[in-house]
Structures are given as structure tokens and as C-alpha cells.
């Protein structure tokens, strides 16, 4: 009976991990597309100061979209892509810290706090659910 309960618990956490990776991947993909196609709108939605040189936004958009695709790939098979998931967790924590430090240094960049909170929430969800299926 204990094995059955353990299996059910791991399965639930695996589904949470798959869902959070898919949601995080979709978020990054959407952010990348928005930054690439409508950079001024993205800056306005996030309440970030502008203008930012187009080249930097294009690079950021490409990287965000690429990461989104990696997360979607990892969501399709969490056991096979566990290395990608470990990097996703570390990367999300690092991005959350970087955004929080940037927001603390720039009073008009309130949108960075929102992005930092989103990144931290994804990192914590990924880490908690991934650790639960690995242990």
C-alpha cells in the first residue's frame, strides 16, 4: 500500500512539474514574441523605462523564446530532460535575483519587481515538484 501511495504522490508532483514547465515555457515564448514584435508595448505593459536600443530587445526576445522552447521540450518528458530542468531551476532563481537587484537600483522600474516575482514563483514550483519526484 505504501508503494501505491508513493507512486500516486510522485505522479501528482510530476504533473505539477510538467504544468509549471509548460506554463513557464509559454510565458517565456510569449514574452519573446512580444518583445520581438512590439517592444514599446512590452515596455509599457511591464512599466519599464525606455527607449531601449532595438538590438538588445531583439537579442533578449530571441533568448526568451529559445528558453521557452526548451521548457516546453522538458515538459514533454520530465525524466528524459532532467538536466534541462535543473538548469531551468537554477536559471530562474538567477534571473529572479538579477531582476530584483536591478529593480532595487531603479525606482521607476516597478515592472521588474513583477518579473522577479514571476521568475521566483516558477523557480520555486519547478524546484519543489522536481525534488519531490527525485527523492
N, CA, C and O atoms as a GROMACS GRO file, in nm:
protein
  540
    1UNK      N    1   0.082  -0.120   0.000
    1UNK     CA    2   0.000   0.000   0.000
    1UNK      C    3   0.086   0.126   0.000
    1UNK      O    4   0.052   0.226  -0.064
    2UNK      N    5   0.198   0.121   0.072
    2UNK     CA    6   0.285   0.238   0.079
    2UNK      C    7   0.343   0.270  -0.058
    2UNK      O    8   0.355   0.388  -0.093
    3UNK      N    9   0.379   0.169  -0.138
    3UNK     CA   10   0.431   0.193  -0.271
    3UNK      C   11   0.329   0.259  -0.361
    3UNK      O   12   0.362   0.344  -0.443
    4UNK      N   13   0.204   0.220  -0.345
    4UNK     CA   14   0.096   0.278  -0.427
    4UNK      C   15   0.077   0.426  -0.394
    4UNK      O   16   0.058   0.508  -0.484
    5UNK      N   17   0.080   0.459  -0.265
    5UNK     CA   18   0.066   0.598  -0.225
    5UNK      C   19   0.185   0.680  -0.270
    5UNK      O   20   0.170   0.795  -0.313
    6UNK      N   21   0.304   0.622  -0.260
    6UNK     CA   22   0.424   0.691  -0.305
    6UNK      C   23   0.419   0.717  -0.455
    6UNK      O   24   0.455   0.824  -0.502
    7UNK      N   25   0.373   0.618  -0.530
    7UNK     CA   26   0.360   0.634  -0.675
    7UNK      C   27   0.260   0.745  -0.708
    7UNK      O   28   0.286   0.828  -0.795
    8UNK      N   29   0.147   0.746  -0.639
    8UNK     CA   30   0.045   0.849  -0.664
    8UNK      C   31   0.098   0.988  -0.631
    8UNK      O   32   0.072   1.084  -0.703
    9UNK      N   33   0.173   0.998  -0.521
    9UNK     CA   34   0.230   1.127  -0.482
    9UNK      C   35   0.330   1.176  -0.587
    9UNK      O   36   0.328   1.292  -0.626
   10UNK      N   37   0.417   1.087  -0.632
   10UNK     CA   38   0.515   1.124  -0.734
   10UNK      C   39   0.447   1.162  -0.865
   10UNK      O   40   0.490   1.255  -0.933
   11UNK      N   41   0.342   1.090  -0.899
   11UNK     CA   42   0.270   1.121  -1.022
   11UNK      C   43   0.208   1.260  -1.015
   11UNK      O   44   0.212   1.335  -1.113
   12UNK      N   45   0.151   1.296  -0.900
   12UNK     CA   46   0.094   1.431  -0.884
   12UNK      C   47   0.202   1.538  -0.898
   12UNK      O   48   0.181   1.638  -0.967
   13UNK      N   49   0.316   1.517  -0.834
   13UNK     CA   50   0.424   1.615  -0.845
   13UNK      C   51   0.481   1.621  -0.987
   13UNK      O   52   0.522   1.727  -1.034
   14UNK      N   53   0.482   1.507  -1.055
   14UNK     CA   54   0.528   1.507  -1.194
   14UNK      C   55   0.433   1.590  -1.280
   14UNK      O   56   0.479   1.664  -1.368
   15UNK      N   57   0.305   1.579  -1.257
   15UNK     CA   58   0.208   1.659  -1.333
   15UNK      C   59   0.222   1.807  -1.301
   15UNK      O   60   0.208   1.891  -1.390
   16UNK      N   61   0.248   1.839  -1.175
   16UNK     CA   62   0.270   1.980  -1.136
   16UNK      C   63   0.394   2.033  -1.208
   16UNK      O   64   0.393   2.144  -1.261
   17UNK      N   65   0.501   1.953  -1.210
   17UNK     CA   66   0.624   1.993  -1.277
   17UNK      C   67   0.600   2.013  -1.426
   17UNK      O   68   0.645   2.112  -1.483
   18UNK      N   69   0.531   1.920  -1.489
   18UNK     CA   70   0.502   1.934  -1.632
   18UNK      C   71   0.420   2.060  -1.658
   18UNK      O   72   0.447   2.134  -1.753
   19UNK      N   73   0.320   2.083  -1.576
   19UNK     CA   74   0.237   2.201  -1.593
   19UNK      C   75   0.313   2.330  -1.571
   19UNK      O   76   0.296   2.426  -1.647
   20UNK      N   77   0.398   2.335  -1.468
   20UNK     CA   78   0.472   2.458  -1.441
   20UNK      C   79   0.577   2.483  -1.550
   20UNK      O   80   0.602   2.598  -1.585
   21UNK      N   81   0.639   2.376  -1.602
   21UNK     CA   82   0.734   2.394  -1.712
   21UNK      C   83   0.663   2.443  -1.838
   21UNK      O   84   0.713   2.531  -1.908
   22UNK      N   85   0.547   2.386  -1.866
   22UNK     CA   86   0.471   2.429  -1.985
   22UNK      C   87   0.425   2.574  -1.969
   22UNK      O   88   0.433   2.652  -2.064
   23UNK      N   89   0.377   2.609  -1.850
   23UNK     CA   90   0.332   2.746  -1.826
   23UNK      C   91   0.451   2.843  -1.832
   23UNK      O   92   0.439   2.950  -1.891
   24UNK      N   93   0.564   2.805  -1.772
   24UNK     CA   94   0.683   2.889  -1.777
   24UNK      C   95   0.737   2.901  -1.919
   24UNK      O   96   0.782   3.009  -1.959
   25UNK      N   97   0.732   2.793  -1.994
   25UNK     CA   98   0.775   2.798  -2.134
   25UNK      C   99   0.686   2.887  -2.217
   25UNK      O  100   0.734   2.964  -2.300
   26UNK      N  101   0.556   2.876  -2.195
   26UNK     CA  102   0.463   2.963  -2.266
   26UNK      C  103   0.483   3.109  -2.230
   26UNK      O  104   0.475   3.196  -2.316
   27UNK      N  105   0.509   3.135  -2.102
   27UNK     CA  106   0.537   3.272  -2.058
   27UNK      C  107   0.659   3.328  -2.128
   27UNK      O  108   0.656   3.439  -2.180
   28UNK      N  109   0.768   3.250  -2.131
   28UNK     CA  110   0.890   3.298  -2.196
   28UNK      C  111   0.871   3.315  -2.346
   28UNK      O  112   0.920   3.412  -2.405
   29UNK      N  113   0.800   3.222  -2.408
   29UNK     CA  114   0.774   3.233  -2.551
   29UNK      C  115   0.690   3.356  -2.582
   29UNK      O  116   0.721   3.430  -2.676
   30UNK      N  117   0.586   3.379  -2.504
   30UNK     CA  118   0.502   3.498  -2.522
   30UNK      C  119   0.582   3.626  -2.499
   30UNK      O  120   0.567   3.723  -2.574
   31UNK      N  121   0.665   3.626  -2.396
   31UNK     CA  122   0.749   3.743  -2.369
   31UNK      C  123   0.844   3.769  -2.485
   31UNK      O  124   0.862   3.883  -2.527
   32UNK      N  125   0.903   3.662  -2.538
   32UNK     CA  126   0.994   3.677  -2.651
   32UNK      C  127   0.925   3.731  -2.775
   32UNK      O  128   0.978   3.819  -2.843
   33UNK      N  129   0.808   3.680  -2.803
   33UNK     CA  130   0.732   3.728  -2.920
   33UNK      C  131   0.690   3.873  -2.900
   33UNK      O  132   0.701   3.955  -2.991
   34UNK      N  133   0.644   3.905  -2.780
   34UNK     CA  134   0.601   4.043  -2.752
   34UNK      C  135   0.718   4.140  -2.762
   34UNK      O  136   0.705   4.248  -2.820
   35UNK      N  137   0.832   4.103  -2.705
   35UNK     CA  138   0.950   4.190  -2.714
   35UNK      C  139   0.999   4.203  -2.858
   35UNK      O  140   1.049   4.308  -2.898
   36UNK      N  141   0.986   4.096  -2.934
   36UNK     CA  142   1.033   4.099  -3.072
   36UNK      C  143   0.943   4.176  -3.166
   36UNK      O  144   0.990   4.248  -3.254
   37UNK      N  145   0.811   4.161  -3.149
   37UNK     CA  146   0.716   4.223  -3.242
   37UNK      C  147   0.666   4.360  -3.198
   37UNK      O  148   0.637   4.446  -3.281
   38UNK      N  149   0.655   4.380  -3.068
   38UNK     CA  150   0.601   4.507  -3.017
   38UNK      C  151   0.680   4.550  -2.894
   38UNK      O  152   0.628   4.548  -2.782
   39UNK      N  153   0.806   4.588  -2.913
   39UNK     CA  154   0.889   4.620  -2.796
   39UNK      C  155   0.837   4.734  -2.711
   39UNK      O  156   0.846   4.729  -2.589
   40UNK      N  157   0.783   4.837  -2.774
   40UNK     CA  158   0.731   4.950  -2.696
   40UNK      C  159   0.610   4.911  -2.613
   40UNK      O  160   0.594   4.957  -2.500
   41UNK      N  161   0.526   4.824  -2.668
   41UNK     CA  162   0.410   4.776  -2.593
   41UNK      C  163   0.455   4.692  -2.474
   41UNK      O  164   0.400   4.704  -2.364
   42UNK      N  165   0.556   4.608  -2.496
   42UNK     CA  166   0.608   4.525  -2.386
   42UNK      C  167   0.665   4.612  -2.275
   42UNK      O  168   0.640   4.587  -2.157
   43UNK      N  169   0.741   4.713  -2.312
   43UNK     CA  170   0.798   4.803  -2.211
   43UNK      C  171   0.687   4.877  -2.136
   43UNK      O  172   0.698   4.899  -2.015
   44UNK      N  173   0.581   4.914  -2.207
   44UNK     CA  174   0.469   4.982  -2.143
   44UNK      C  175   0.393   4.891  -2.048
   44UNK      O  176   0.357   4.933  -1.938
   45UNK      N  177   0.369   4.767  -2.089
   45UNK     CA  178   0.297   4.671  -2.004
   45UNK      C  179   0.376   4.644  -1.876
   45UNK      O  180   0.319   4.635  -1.768
   46UNK      N  181   0.506   4.630  -1.891
   46UNK     CA  182   0.591   4.600  -1.777
   46UNK      C  183   0.634   4.723  -1.699
   46UNK      O  184   0.704   4.713  -1.598
   47UNK      N  185   0.592   4.841  -1.745
   47UNK     CA  186   0.625   4.969  -1.682
   47UNK      C  187   0.776   4.987  -1.668
   47UNK      O  188   0.827   5.027  -1.564
   48UNK      N  189   0.846   4.957  -1.776
   48UNK     CA  190   0.990   4.972  -1.777
   48UNK      C  191   1.028   5.098  -1.851
   48UNK      O  192   0.962   5.136  -1.948
   49UNK      N  193   1.134   5.164  -1.807
   49UNK     CA  194   1.176   5.284  -1.876
   49UNK      C  195   1.229   5.252  -2.015
   49UNK      O  196   1.288   5.146  -2.036
   50UNK      N  197   1.209   5.338  -2.106
   50UNK     CA  198   1.259   5.320  -2.242
   50UNK      C  199   1.314   5.451  -2.289
   50UNK      O  200   1.317   5.545  -2.210
   51UNK      N  201   1.357   5.464  -2.406
   51UNK     CA  202   1.366   5.354  -2.503
   51UNK      C  203   1.492   5.272  -2.482
   51UNK      O  204   1.593   5.322  -2.431
   52UNK      N  205   1.486   5.147  -2.519
   52UNK     CA  206   1.600   5.056  -2.515
   52UNK      C  207   1.640   5.031  -2.658
   52UNK      O  208   1.554   5.014  -2.744
   53UNK      N  209   1.770   5.028  -2.689
   53UNK     CA  210   1.812   5.001  -2.826
   53UNK      C  211   1.750   4.871  -2.879
   53UNK      O  212   1.749   4.769  -2.811
   54UNK      N  213   1.700   4.878  -3.001
   54UNK     CA  214   1.629   4.764  -3.061
   54UNK      C  215   1.712   4.637  -3.063
   54UNK      O  216   1.660   4.528  -3.044
   55UNK      N  217   1.841   4.651  -3.085
   55UNK     CA  218   1.928   4.534  -3.091
   55UNK      C  219   1.920   4.452  -2.962
   55UNK      O  220   1.909   4.330  -2.967
   56UNK      N  221   1.925   4.519  -2.847
   56UNK     CA  222   1.922   4.449  -2.719
   56UNK      C  223   1.788   4.381  -2.696
   56UNK      O  224   1.782   4.270  -2.643
   57UNK      N  225   1.681   4.447  -2.735
   57UNK     CA  226   1.550   4.384  -2.721
   57UNK      C  227   1.535   4.264  -2.814
   57UNK      O  228   1.472   4.165  -2.776
   58UNK      N  229   1.592   4.271  -2.932
   58UNK     CA  230   1.585   4.158  -3.025
   58UNK      C  231   1.664   4.038  -2.970
   58UNK      O  232   1.618   3.924  -2.981
   59UNK      N  233   1.779   4.064  -2.913
   59UNK     CA  234   1.858   3.956  -2.854
   59UNK      C  235   1.782   3.897  -2.736
   59UNK      O  236   1.773   3.774  -2.723
   60UNK      N  237   1.728   3.982  -2.650
   60UNK     CA  238   1.651   3.935  -2.535
   60UNK      C  239   1.528   3.856  -2.579
   60UNK      O  240   1.496   3.753  -2.520
   61UNK      N  241   1.460   3.904  -2.682
   61UNK     CA  242   1.343   3.834  -2.734
   61UNK      C  243   1.380   3.696  -2.786
   61UNK      O  244   1.309   3.598  -2.760
   62UNK      N  245   1.489   3.688  -2.858
   62UNK     CA  246   1.533   3.559  -2.912
   62UNK      C  247   1.568   3.462  -2.800
   62UNK      O  248   1.529   3.345  -2.804
   63UNK      N  249   1.641   3.510  -2.701
   63UNK     CA  250   1.678   3.423  -2.589
   63UNK      C  251   1.556   3.379  -2.508
   63UNK      O  252   1.548   3.263  -2.467
   64UNK      N  253   1.463   3.469  -2.485
   64UNK     CA  254   1.342   3.433  -2.410
   64UNK      C  255   1.260   3.328  -2.486
   64UNK      O  256   1.212   3.233  -2.426
   65UNK      N  257   1.246   3.346  -2.616
   65UNK     CA  258   1.172   3.249  -2.697
   65UNK      C  259   1.243   3.114  -2.700
   65UNK      O  260   1.179   3.009  -2.692
   66UNK      N  261   1.375   3.117  -2.710
   66UNK     CA  262   1.452   2.993  -2.710
   66UNK      C  263   1.437   2.919  -2.579
   66UNK      O  264   1.416   2.797  -2.578
   67UNK      N  265   1.446   2.990  -2.467
   67UNK     CA  266   1.427   2.927  -2.337
   67UNK      C  267   1.286   2.871  -2.323
   67UNK      O  268   1.266   2.764  -2.266
   68UNK      N  269   1.189   2.944  -2.375
   68UNK     CA  270   1.052   2.895  -2.372
   68UNK      C  271   1.038   2.762  -2.444
   68UNK      O  272   0.969   2.672  -2.396
   69UNK      N  273   1.104   2.749  -2.558
   69UNK     CA  274   1.100   2.623  -2.633
   69UNK      C  275   1.168   2.511  -2.555
   69UNK      O  276   1.120   2.398  -2.555
   70UNK      N  277   1.280   2.541  -2.488
   70UNK     CA  278   1.347   2.439  -2.406
   70UNK      C  279   1.256   2.393  -2.292
   70UNK      O  280   1.250   2.273  -2.262
   71UNK      N  281   1.186   2.485  -2.229
   71UNK     CA  282   1.097   2.447  -2.119
   71UNK      C  283   0.982   2.362  -2.170
   71UNK      O  284   0.943   2.266  -2.104
   72UNK      N  285   0.928   2.395  -2.284
   72UNK     CA  286   0.821   2.315  -2.341
   72UNK      C  287   0.870   2.175  -2.375
   72UNK      O  288   0.799   2.077  -2.355
   73UNK      N  289   0.992   2.165  -2.425
   73UNK     CA  290   1.052   2.035  -2.454
   73UNK      C  291   1.068   1.954  -2.325
   73UNK      O  292   1.035   1.836  -2.321
   74UNK      N  293   1.119   2.016  -2.222
   74UNK     CA  294   1.137   1.948  -2.094
   74UNK      C  295   1.004   1.905  -2.034
   74UNK      O  296   0.996   1.801  -1.968
   75UNK      N  297   0.899   1.983  -2.054
   75UNK     CA  298   0.767   1.948  -2.001
   75UNK      C  299   0.712   1.822  -2.067
   75UNK      O  300   0.631   1.752  -2.007
   76UNK      N  301   0.756   1.794  -2.189
   76UNK     CA  302   0.704   1.676  -2.259
   76UNK      C  303   0.755   1.546  -2.199
   76UNK      O  304   0.688   1.443  -2.210
   77UNK      N  305   0.872   1.547  -2.136
   77UNK     CA  306   0.928   1.426  -2.074
   77UNK      C  307   1.024   1.468  -1.963
   77UNK      O  308   1.143   1.488  -1.987
   78UNK      N  309   0.971   1.480  -1.841
   78UNK     CA  310   1.050   1.536  -1.731
   78UNK      C  311   1.162   1.443  -1.686
   78UNK      O  312   1.261   1.490  -1.629
   79UNK      N  313   1.150   1.316  -1.710
   79UNK     CA  314   1.259   1.225  -1.671
   79UNK      C  315   1.373   1.231  -1.771
   79UNK      O  316   1.490   1.229  -1.732
   80UNK      N  317   1.342   1.238  -1.897
   80UNK     CA  318   1.444   1.241  -2.001
   80UNK      C  319   1.524   1.371  -1.999
   80UNK      O  320   1.645   1.370  -2.021
   81UNK      N  321   1.456   1.483  -1.973
   81UNK     CA  322   1.520   1.614  -1.978
   81UNK      C  323   1.547   1.670  -1.840
   81UNK      O  324   1.533   1.791  -1.819
   82UNK      N  325   1.587   1.586  -1.746
   82UNK     CA  326   1.610   1.633  -1.609
   82UNK      C  327   1.725   1.733  -1.602
   82UNK      O  328   1.725   1.821  -1.516
   83UNK      N  329   1.823   1.721  -1.690
   83UNK     CA  330   1.932   1.819  -1.693
   83UNK      C  331   1.884   1.956  -1.732
   83UNK      O  332   1.928   2.057  -1.677
   84UNK      N  333   1.793   1.961  -1.828
   84UNK     CA  334   1.734   2.089  -1.869
   84UNK      C  335   1.652   2.148  -1.755
   84UNK      O  336   1.651   2.270  -1.734
   85UNK      N  337   1.585   2.062  -1.680
   85UNK     CA  338   1.504   2.110  -1.568
   85UNK      C  339   1.593   2.166  -1.458
   85UNK      O  340   1.561   2.270  -1.399
   86UNK      N  341   1.704   2.100  -1.430
   86UNK     CA  342   1.797   2.152  -1.329
   86UNK      C  343   1.849   2.289  -1.371
   86UNK      O  344   1.858   2.380  -1.288
   87UNK      N  345   1.884   2.304  -1.498
   87UNK     CA  346   1.929   2.436  -1.546
   87UNK      C  347   1.817   2.538  -1.543
   87UNK      O  348   1.840   2.655  -1.515
   88UNK      N  349   1.695   2.495  -1.573
   88UNK     CA  350   1.581   2.586  -1.569
   88UNK      C  351   1.560   2.639  -1.427
   88UNK      O  352   1.533   2.758  -1.408
   89UNK      N  353   1.572   2.552  -1.329
   89UNK     CA  354   1.554   2.593  -1.189
   89UNK      C  355   1.663   2.693  -1.150
   89UNK      O  356   1.634   2.800  -1.096
   90UNK      N  357   1.787   2.659  -1.178
   90UNK     CA  358   1.898   2.748  -1.144
   90UNK      C  359   1.886   2.880  -1.219
   90UNK      O  360   1.909   2.987  -1.162
   91UNK      N  361   1.851   2.873  -1.346
   91UNK     CA  362   1.836   2.993  -1.427
   91UNK      C  363   1.725   3.084  -1.378
   91UNK      O  364   1.741   3.206  -1.372
   92UNK      N  365   1.613   3.026  -1.343
   92UNK     CA  366   1.501   3.107  -1.293
   92UNK      C  367   1.536   3.176  -1.162
   92UNK      O  368   1.503   3.293  -1.143
   93UNK      N  369   1.603   3.104  -1.071
   93UNK     CA  370   1.646   3.168  -0.947
   93UNK      C  371   1.744   3.282  -0.976
   93UNK      O  372   1.735   3.389  -0.916
   94UNK      N  373   1.838   3.258  -1.067
   94UNK     CA  374   1.937   3.362  -1.102
   94UNK      C  375   1.870   3.483  -1.166
   94UNK      O  376   1.906   3.597  -1.135
   95UNK      N  377   1.775   3.460  -1.254
   95UNK     CA  378   1.705   3.571  -1.319
   95UNK      C  379   1.622   3.648  -1.217
   95UNK      O  380   1.618   3.771  -1.221
   96UNK      N  381   1.557   3.577  -1.125
   96UNK     CA  382   1.478   3.645  -1.021
   96UNK      C  383   1.568   3.736  -0.937
   96UNK      O  384   1.531   3.850  -0.908
   97UNK      N  385   1.684   3.686  -0.898
   97UNK     CA  386   1.777   3.766  -0.819
   97UNK      C  387   1.827   3.886  -0.900
   97UNK      O  388   1.831   3.998  -0.848
   98UNK      N  389   1.863   3.863  -1.024
   98UNK     CA  390   1.911   3.972  -1.109
   98UNK      C  391   1.806   4.080  -1.128
   98UNK      O  392   1.836   4.199  -1.118
   99UNK      N  393   1.683   4.039  -1.154
   99UNK     CA  394   1.575   4.138  -1.172
   99UNK      C  395   1.546   4.214  -1.043
   99UNK      O  396   1.520   4.334  -1.046
  100UNK      N  397   1.550   4.144  -0.930
  100UNK     CA  398   1.525   4.210  -0.801
  100UNK      C  399   1.635   4.313  -0.771
  100UNK      O  400   1.606   4.423  -0.724
  101UNK      N  401   1.759   4.276  -0.799
  101UNK     CA  402   1.869   4.371  -0.777
  101UNK      C  403   1.857   4.491  -0.870
  101UNK      O  404   1.884   4.604  -0.830
  102UNK      N  405   1.818   4.467  -0.994
  102UNK     CA  406   1.800   4.578  -1.088
  102UNK      C  407   1.684   4.667  -1.046
  102UNK      O  408   1.693   4.790  -1.056
  103UNK      N  409   1.577   4.606  -0.999
  103UNK     CA  410   1.461   4.684  -0.956
  103UNK      C  411   1.493   4.767  -0.831
  103UNK      O  412   1.444   4.879  -0.817
  104UNK      N  413   1.573   4.712  -0.743
  104UNK     CA  414   1.610   4.786  -0.622
  104UNK      C  415   1.694   4.908  -0.655
  104UNK      O  416   1.693   5.006  -0.580
  105UNK      N  417   1.766   4.903  -0.764
  105UNK     CA  418   1.852   5.015  -0.802
  105UNK      C  419   1.784   5.119  -0.888
  105UNK      O  420   1.841   5.226  -0.910
  106UNK      N  421   1.664   5.090  -0.939
  106UNK     CA  422   1.593   5.182  -1.030
  106UNK      C  423   1.449   5.200  -0.983
  106UNK      O  424   1.366   5.111  -1.000
  107UNK      N  425   1.422   5.313  -0.924
  107UNK     CA  426   1.287   5.340  -0.872
  107UNK      C  427   1.179   5.336  -0.979
  107UNK      O  428   1.070   5.285  -0.951
  108UNK      N  429   1.202   5.387  -1.103
  108UNK     CA  430   1.093   5.386  -1.199
  108UNK      C  431   1.067   5.249  -1.262
  108UNK      O  432   0.973   5.235  -1.340
  109UNK      N  433   1.147   5.149  -1.232
  109UNK     CA  434   1.133   5.018  -1.296
  109UNK      C  435   1.053   4.921  -1.209
  109UNK      O  436   1.101   4.813  -1.176
  110UNK      N  437   0.930   4.961  -1.173
  110UNK     CA  438   0.846   4.875  -1.089
  110UNK      C  439   0.810   4.744  -1.156
  110UNK      O  440   0.786   4.645  -1.087
  111UNK      N  441   0.805   4.742  -1.287
  111UNK     CA  442   0.772   4.620  -1.358
  111UNK      C  443   0.873   4.509  -1.338
  111UNK      O  444   0.842   4.391  -1.356
  112UNK      N  445   0.995   4.547  -1.302
  112UNK     CA  446   1.098   4.445  -1.276
  112UNK      C  447   1.065   4.363  -1.152
  112UNK      O  448   1.098   4.244  -1.146
  113UNK      N  449   1.001   4.426  -1.054
  113UNK     CA  450   0.960   4.351  -0.934
  113UNK      C  451   0.859   4.243  -0.970
  113UNK      O  452   0.863   4.132  -0.917
  114UNK      N  453   0.768   4.276  -1.060
  114UNK     CA  454   0.667   4.178  -1.104
  114UNK      C  455   0.736   4.061  -1.175
  114UNK      O  456   0.706   3.945  -1.148
  115UNK      N  457   0.828   4.093  -1.266
  115UNK     CA  458   0.900   3.988  -1.336
  115UNK      C  459   0.984   3.904  -1.240
  115UNK      O  460   0.992   3.782  -1.254
  116UNK      N  461   1.046   3.968  -1.142
  116UNK     CA  462   1.126   3.894  -1.043
  116UNK      C  463   1.037   3.799  -0.963
  116UNK      O  464   1.076   3.685  -0.935
  117UNK      N  465   0.919   3.844  -0.926
  117UNK     CA  466   0.825   3.759  -0.851
  117UNK      C  467   0.778   3.641  -0.936
  117UNK      O  468   0.766   3.529  -0.885
  118UNK      N  469   0.751   3.665  -1.063
  118UNK     CA  470   0.708   3.557  -1.153
  118UNK      C  471   0.820   3.454  -1.167
  118UNK      O  472   0.796   3.334  -1.158
  119UNK      N  473   0.941   3.501  -1.189
  119UNK     CA  474   1.055   3.410  -1.203
  119UNK      C  475   1.078   3.330  -1.075
  119UNK      O  476   1.106   3.210  -1.081
  120UNK      N  477   1.066   3.396  -0.960
  120UNK     CA  478   1.084   3.327  -0.833
  120UNK      C  479   0.975   3.221  -0.812
  120UNK      O  480   1.004   3.112  -0.763
  121UNK      N  481   0.852   3.254  -0.847
  121UNK     CA  482   0.742   3.158  -0.833
  121UNK      C  483   0.763   3.036  -0.922
  121UNK      O  484   0.743   2.923  -0.878
  122UNK      N  485   0.805   3.060  -1.047
  122UNK     CA  486   0.833   2.946  -1.135
  122UNK      C  487   0.949   2.863  -1.080
  122UNK      O  488   0.941   2.740  -1.079
  123UNK      N  489   1.056   2.927  -1.034
  123UNK     CA  490   1.172   2.856  -0.982
  123UNK      C  491   1.133   2.769  -0.863
  123UNK      O  492   1.171   2.653  -0.854
  124UNK      N  493   1.057   2.826  -0.771
  124UNK     CA  494   1.017   2.752  -0.652
  124UNK      C  495   0.925   2.634  -0.687
  124UNK      O  496   0.939   2.526  -0.631
  125UNK      N  497   0.833   2.655  -0.779
  125UNK     CA  498   0.743   2.547  -0.820
  125UNK      C  499   0.819   2.437  -0.892
  125UNK      O  500   0.800   2.319  -0.863
  126UNK      N  501   0.906   2.476  -0.985
  126UNK     CA  502   0.988   2.376  -1.055
  126UNK      C  503   1.072   2.297  -0.954
  126UNK      O  504   1.074   2.174  -0.958
  127UNK      N  505   1.140   2.368  -0.865
  127UNK     CA  506   1.231   2.303  -0.771
  127UNK      C  507   1.156   2.210  -0.676
  127UNK      O  508   1.198   2.097  -0.653
  128UNK      N  509   1.047   2.258  -0.620
  128UNK     CA  510   0.972   2.178  -0.525
  128UNK      C  511   0.913   2.051  -0.586
  128UNK      O  512   0.921   1.943  -0.526
  129UNK      N  513   0.856   2.063  -0.703
  129UNK     CA  514   0.797   1.946  -0.766
  129UNK      C  515   0.903   1.852  -0.821
  129UNK      O  516   0.887   1.730  -0.816
  130UNK      N  517   1.012   1.908  -0.875
  130UNK     CA  518   1.120   1.823  -0.928
  130UNK      C  519   1.188   1.746  -0.816
  130UNK      O  520   1.216   1.627  -0.830
  131UNK      N  521   1.214   1.814  -0.704
  131UNK     CA  522   1.279   1.747  -0.592
  131UNK      C  523   1.190   1.636  -0.537
  131UNK      O  524   1.240   1.531  -0.495
  132UNK      N  525   1.060   1.658  -0.538
  132UNK     CA  526   0.967   1.557  -0.483
  132UNK      C  527   0.962   1.431  -0.566
  132UNK      O  528   0.938   1.323  -0.512
  133UNK      N  529   0.984   1.441  -0.696
  133UNK     CA  530   0.982   1.318  -0.777
  133UNK      C  531   1.120   1.252  -0.783
  133UNK      O  532   1.132   1.136  -0.823
  134UNK      N  533   1.224   1.325  -0.746
  134UNK     CA  534   1.359   1.270  -0.749
  134UNK      C  535   1.396   1.200  -0.619
  134UNK      O  536   1.479   1.109  -0.619
  135UNK      N  537   1.335   1.240  -0.508
  135UNK     CA  538   1.374   1.182  -0.379
  135UNK      C  539   1.289   1.061  -0.344
  135UNK      O  540   1.308   1.000  -0.239
   0.00000   0.00000   0.00000
